[in-house]
Amino acid sequence: PMKAQAAGKELSISGQGKDNTFKNVVVGDVWICGGQSNMGVGVERVKEASPELWQQVVETTDYPNIRYMCIAEVTSPFAENPDVQVQATWTPLDKTVDLSKLRPSGVGFFFARMLHRELNVPIGFIRSNIGGSGIETWMSMDALRSIETGRRIVENCAEVQKNYSKEKLQKYMDEEYAKAEAKGDKKQMERLKNPSALPKEPVKSRQHPNTGFNGMIAPLTKITVKGFIWDQGEGNAGRAWQYRELLPLLISDWRKYWKQGNGEAAASLPFYIVQIQDWGREIDRSKVAPSQGSANAEIRDAQRFVADTTDNCAIAVTIDHHEKGNTHPMLKNIPGERLAAIALAKTYGKEIVWRGPTFKEKKVEGDKIRIIFDGVGKGLMSGKREGSNVKATPVNQPLDYFAVAGDDNVYVWANAKVDADSVIVWSEKVKNPKNVRYAWEANPEGCNLYNKDGWPATPFRTDDLPYETKGKEEPLNKSVFFMAF
């Protein structure tokens, strides 16, 4: 690869009787930003959650050597073809740019900004995402057909396509309109009357396997990249057990196709994942027992499992990123800069603490269990992250959201305290404890285990019970209405 070059130069290319000159060309590192809607939330949305952070972003953004590219949403049912041209250009984020109009990916912006500030090299980030998409949308057909789970997904969707009828859909929409009219729901009536409300043909939908890969990933695979960042999982939360198999398949698939741009080095390209944040309804723990199974907790654990078992892969924990249950949190500096810390340490070799405590092992000590961690950094603490801060500070509060179970595998809320570089967990209701879970809920707001470097602990469990989603999910919903939206 060419060495980083921050000074903008002209690049002339001649061939096949044509001469092309490109101006203001720099050489640096390019990162692909993939996933679903949370990767697409624009940086300008931070002003809704933190006007102060937005003002700081606006006043300091003058980065001619941070370049942004957005790939238009183009789903394609046709076989992948890397020669397909995408209509996209690089935009320098210099002082002339209007971020409110450009709306670059917030995760990508804060990721690139932190890398650029720390490394002083040009950074390019390419946003290629589709809101609401499942992981199978982003994989090649060859990859999907290489495993039984993938083959079932492809066959299921072929059945959906076979049963598709525009006339039936229109009848369904008319019936829904009549229901809305009877209720006097003018907003719903207006939405259903809009011609764009009629669902797409399944094979052209954002839920269909392979379509996002064909239209928005394959055309990029000749670009030499530094790595990938990935923010997706909500669309597969109901199929978390399956995700443990599909996510590593996607990673190997992308690395395989990027041999065109990166050669043999593509086999180990970095792949860094945003673990989904806490979202959903907060529970009243004085009335509700710990979740015995949560799709959101399971998809987080699936992401953790993949990061732990896949080469050159890691997760940015965002379990403490709570914005009133918003499934699209606006403070994208939190996942963006946590991803950047991972990249600085693992890709660029910076000697920094880049993660929080992660479960290592358990030791039963009478009526208590001791949990031992990796990633303790300067030590463990009870902490709290506030506002737009990326890191937490210490608080004088007991550890929260721990649960313990005995031989019956029924979890109850537990006490927990830091003891040096470990945590001791116990409950008077469980005399012979066997296992512990931490932050194993859809929305464990207030979970507060951190290391003293300010990074949150990864939600974990010490048991190996089957996921609630194991064996209960269809490969994809067989409803044409679901597939077509």
N, C-alpha and C positions, 0 to 999 in steps of 0.2 A: 504493500500500500504506500501511497505518497505520504510524505511527512506533512504535518499540520502547517498551514500557511494562512496567516491572518490577514495579510495585505491583499486587498481585492485586485485581481489581475484579469487581463483579457485572455480568453482561451479560444483559439482558432482551430477548427476541424475541417479537413478537406477530404473528399471522397466521393466517388461515383459522379464526378462532374459538378459537385456542389461545394460551396464554401460557406461555413457557418462561424460566426464570431459571437461569443458570449462574454458579457462584461461583468465586472465585479464578482469574479469567481474566487471563492476561498476553498481551502482544503481543511477538513476536520472530521469529526465523528458524527455519524448519522444513526439515530435511534428510531425504530418503528414503534408507534404507540397504538396498540390494538385493543379490541374488546367491544363492550356495548356502551350504553348511554353515559355512564359515569366517566368514561374516557373522553366523551364528546362535550361534557359540560365546559363552557367557555370560561376563560380566566376572568372575564368581566363580571361573572356572577359573584365573585368574592365581595363586591360592594354591598350586596344584600345582607351578608353576614358580618362583614367587618369593613365599614367605610374607611377606617384608618389604614388597614392593609391595602385596600384598593388605591387610596391616595398615594401611598408609598410606592405601589407598583407603577402608577401613572407617572409620578415625578421622577422615578429612577430608570424607567425603561428607555434605554438608548444603547441597544446591543446590536450593532450592525453585523456582528459575527455570530448571532443566533439567528438561524434561518428556519422558517416554518412552512410546511406544506400540508394541505388538507386534501385528502382523496375524496372526491364526490361519492355519495352513496350510489353504487351501481351493483345490484345483484344480477348475476348472470346464470342461467341454467345450462349454459354451454360449457363444454370441456375446457379446463384451464388452458390458457394460452399466454405465456409470458411475453409474447410479442404484442399483445393488446396494448394500445396507448391509453394512458390516463391523462385527462385534462387537468393538470395541476402545475403550479409554478412555485418556486421558492420566494418567500417574502422575508426580507431582513427586518428584524424587530428593532429598527433604529428610532430616533426621536420623532420621525415623521409619521410613524405608524399610529393608527387609531385602533387601540385594542378592543374598544367597544364594537367597532364595525368588523374587524378581522375575526374576533372571537376564537382565538387559538385555544386548543385543548388546555384546560387549567392544569391538569396533572402533567401534561407534557411541558407546559411553560415553566412551571416551578422546578421540574426535574432538570430541564435544559439550563435554566438560569443558574441553578446551584452548581451544576457541572462547569459551566462557563466561568463563573466567578472563581471557582476553586482551581481550575486547570488552565485557564487563560488560553483556551484553544477554541476554534469555531465549533459550534454544536448545531446540528440540524435535527429537527424532530418532525416526523411524518405521522399525521393522525389518519388512521384508517379504522373506523368503527361504525357500528350500526346499533342504534338503540333497540333494546329488547331482544337482541339476537342470542341464540344459543351457541354453544361452543362448536357444534357440528357444522354451523354455517361457515366456519373459518378453516375448514379442513379439506384437503384434496379428496376426490372420490377414491383414489388408490389407497389412501390411508384408511378411510372409513371401511372400505371393503376388505382390509387386511385383518380385521378382528371380528369376532362374532357379534359383539355389541354394535359395531358400526354397520355390519350387514343388516342387522335387524332394523336399525334406524333408516337405512336407505330403502329397504323393502316396505317399511311402514309408510314412508312418505310417498313411495310410488303408488301405494294403495289409496292414499289421500288424493293424489293427483288424478287417479283413475276415476274416483267418485266425485270429482269436482263438477259442479254445474252452476253456471252463472245465473240461470233461471231460478234454481233453488235458493241461491244466495239472495237474489233480489226479492223473492217471496219472503224469506226470513227477515230481510231488512224492512220490508213493508209491514210485517207483523210487529216488529219492534217499534216502528214508528207509530202504529196504532196504539200500542201500550203506552208510549210516551205521551201521545195526544190525550188519551183517557186520563192520565195523571196530571195533565197540564204542564208537563216538563218541557218548556220551550227550548231550553238549551240542548236537550237530547234530540228534540225534533229537528232543530236546525242542523245538528251534526249529522243525523241520519239522512236528511234531505240533500246534503252535499254529495255530488257524484263521486267525490274521492273517498267517501265513507264505504263504498262497496269494496269488500275485500279483494285483494289481488288473487290471481291464479296462484295456487300453492307453490308451483315450481319457480315462481318469480318472487316469492315472499322472502322476508328477512329471516324466517324461521326454517327455511328449507336447507337441507345439508348442501354444503359445497358452494352455494351461490355467492357468499361474500368472498370466499377464497378466489373464485374465478374472476370476479370483477374488481377486487380491491387489494388482493395480496399477490397473486401470481404475476401481475404486471410490474411489481416492484422488485422481483427477486434477482434482477440483474444489477441492482444497486448494491455496492459494498456497504455493509452496515456494521455498527459496533455491537448492536444487540437489540433486544426487544423489551418493552414494558407492556404489561397486560392488566387490564381492569375489566374483569368479566366474571360472572358466577351467579348473579341473581337469577339469570335466565335458566339456570340449571339446578337451582337450589332443591327442587323436588326430586332431582335425580342425582343426589350428592355421591352416592356409592358408585354410580356409573362414571361420575366426573373423575374419580381416582384413576380410571382407565383412559378416559378421553383426553384429559389435559396433557399427560405425558406423550400421548399419541400426536396431539397437535404440535407440541414442542419439537418432537423428532421430525415431524412432517415439514415444518418451516425450516428447520436446519437442513434438511435434505434438499429442499428447493433452493435455498440460498447458496448452494454450492456454485450456482451461476455467477453470483456476485462476490462471494468470499472464498471460493475454492474449498480445499479440504478443511480449512479452519472453521467453516460453517458448522461442522459437527459438534462444536463446543461453544457456539455463540451464547452469550448470557441471556437468560430469560428470567425477568424479575416481575413478580406478581403482587398486585394490590389485594390483600386479603379483605373480603367484603366487610364493610363497617357494621356497627350495630344499628339495626333498624327494625321497626315493628313496634308493637304495643308494649310499654313497660309494665311489668307485673308487680302486684302487691305481694311481697314475699311473706307478709304476716298472714296471708290467706292462701297463698299458692305454693305448693311444693316445687322443688327444682324440676326442671324439664327432664323427663326420662328420654326424650327424643325431640330434637328440633332440626328442621331442615336447614335453617340458617346456620346453626352451630355445626351441622354436619358438612355443609359446603365449605365452611372455614377450615374444618379439620381435613377435608379432602385437599384443599389448597396447601395446607401445612404438610400433609403426607407427601404430596407431589414434590414440594420444595425440598423436603428431607431426603427423598429417594431419587432425585433427578440431578444429574451432573450440571454444575454451573447454574443453579436455580436457587431463588430465595424469595421470601415474601416480606412485604411491608405491612406490618400489623396496624390496623386502624380501628381496633375494637373500642378505643376511647374517643373516636371521632363521631360525636353524637350531635345532631342538629335537629332536635325535636322530632325524631323518627323519620326525617326526610330521607327518602331512598336515593336522592341526588344531592348529597351535601355539597355546599358551595365553597367551603374552605379547602380548595384543592392544593394549597401549599402543604397541607399535612401529608397526604399520600405522595405528592410530588417530591417533596424534600426527603421523605423517608426512603423513597426509591433511590433518590440521588445518593444518599448516604451509603446504601448498599452498593451502588455502582462504584462510588469512590473507593470503597474498601476492597471489593471483590474483583472489579474490572481494572481499576486504575492503581491499585496497590497502596492506597493511603492507609496509614496506621491509625484508624479511628474506630470507636465503638459504633456499630451500625445496627444493632438489634437489642431487644430486651431479653428478659429471662425466657428460656425455653425448657420444657420438661426434659429431664435426663433420666432419673430413676426415683423409685419410692422405697422407703424402708418402714415396715410396720414396727412400732415401738409400743407394745402394750395396747392401750386404748387410743393411741394416736398414730398418725402416719406422718413421716418426715418426707418432704418433697425436695429433691436435689435438682439443681438447675445448671444448664449451660447459659452463657450470655449474661452473667451477673455483673460484668463490668466492675465498677467501683463498689458494688454491693447492692443488696436489695432494700426496697423501701416501699412504704405506703405513699402514693403520690396522687397528684391531680393535674391534668392538662386543662388549661382554661383558654377561652377565646380562640384566637388564631395562632396561639403558641404551638409549635411542633413538638416540644418536649414538656414533660411534667416537672413539677417541683414538689418537695416533700410536704406531707400533711400529717398532722397528729391524729390519725384516725385508724381504727382497726381495719385489717384486710377484709375485703368483701367479695361476695359471689363465689365462695368456695362451697362445695357440697361433698358429702362423704357417704359411702355405702358399705354394707357388710356383705355376707354371703348371699343375701337375697337380691342384691343388685338394685335395691330401692334407695335412691339418693334422698338425703335430707340436708337442709342448710347446716353449715358447719362454722365453727370458730377457726381462725387461722392467725398465726403470728410469725413474724420474721425471726429466725434464729441463725445469726451469722449469714451464711450464704445459702440457707435453706429455709423452708417454711414448714411449720408444724401445724397439722390440721386435726381437729377432733370435734366430736359431738357427744353429749351425754346420752343421746338416743341410740348411738351405735357403739356398743361395748367392744366389738371385735371388728374393727374397720379393715376393709380390703382394698378399696379404691377411692380415688378423689377425682372430682371434676372442677374446672375453674372457668368461669364465664361461659358456661355451656347453655346459653340462652339466645333467643333471637335478638334481644335488646338488653344486654346486661349493663345498663347505665349505672355507673358508679363502681365498676370493677377497677381496682386501684393498685394492683401489683406492678411495680416498675423496678428497673435498676436505678442506681443513683446517678446514672448518666442521662436519665429522663426518658428512656425508651420503655414502652409497655410490654408486659409479658404476653406471650402468645397463648390464647385460650387452649386448654388441653384437657385430656382425660387420661387416666392411668389404666383404665380397663380396655378390653378388646372386644366389647360387645358389638354385635352387628348393628350397623346404622338402621334407623327406622325406615330409611328410604331404600334399603337393600331388598330387592325382589318385589317391591311394591309399585315400581314405576313402569309405565310404558316407555319405550324408547323415545317416542314423541307423542303428544296428544293426537289422537286420530281424528279429532274434529277438524273439518275443513275450515270452520270459522276461526279456530285458534291459529291454524297454520297460515291462513290467508292474511291476517292482519300484520 
